Amino acid sequence: MKRIHYYLLISCALFLTCNRNEEKPKYEGEVILTSERVKQGDDYNSLGFSFEKGKNIPYPYTTNGVPDLLVTHFIDLNQNLIVTFTSPNNQDAFYLNLTASTANEAKSWYNNYLEVTITNFATLADSININQVWTVQTISKKYAKLLIKEIILMNDSPVAEYVEVKVDYKYQPDGSRNF
């Protein structure tokens, strides 16, 4: 009988230790989305954000799955920076809720935005700008909200210029429309 208790105690200790080492995904907070290309082996891949994992993951080469959001950018003929979001294999991903004139107005709207009621999502989120609030519908019909706080064109990469988009986000992993 003592042997059974001993093995049970050891099994419980191992189970609890393993669970503590697993990193739980972060479903809300501040994150930097980027269009930077990173080298993996012989290839350069984009980084995309996975709401489910709560972090940036490589795309397309990845064992972590497909990201929900990819950042792209270009400079137009008038030297304006144009930033867009896409979502691989997702035709109904983005909805622009608000373009505010101030950061305080955008933050207030974002904080009070508690339920997704819209149904007409677009394939592309174009002309991303600061003080915008976006709703993202993932391919698995789960929802996130984004507050665009900062956009910076970076030129410190050996590959090419890229942008960093600092956002506040909140993700609803259970698929409900409530944040």
SULBEL-V315799 format. One record per run of one state. SS is the DSSP state (H for helix, E for strand, C for the rest). FROM is the first residue (numbers start at 0). LEN is the number of residues. If there is no record, write none. Layout:
SS_FROM_LEN ; SS_FROM_LEN
This chain:
C_0_1 ; H_1_20 ; C_21_6 ; E_27_7 ; C_34_2 ; E_36_4 ; C_40_2 ; E_42_8 ; C_50_4 ; E_54_5 ; C_59_9 ; E_68_7 ; C_75_5 ; E_80_6 ; C_86_7 ; E_93_6 ; C_99_3 ; H_102_10 ; C_112_2 ; E_114_1 ; C_115_6 ; E_121_1 ; C_122_1 ; E_123_2 ; C_125_6 ; E_131_6 ; C_137_5 ; E_142_12 ; C_154_7 ; E_161_11 ; C_172_5 ; E_177_1 ; C_178_1
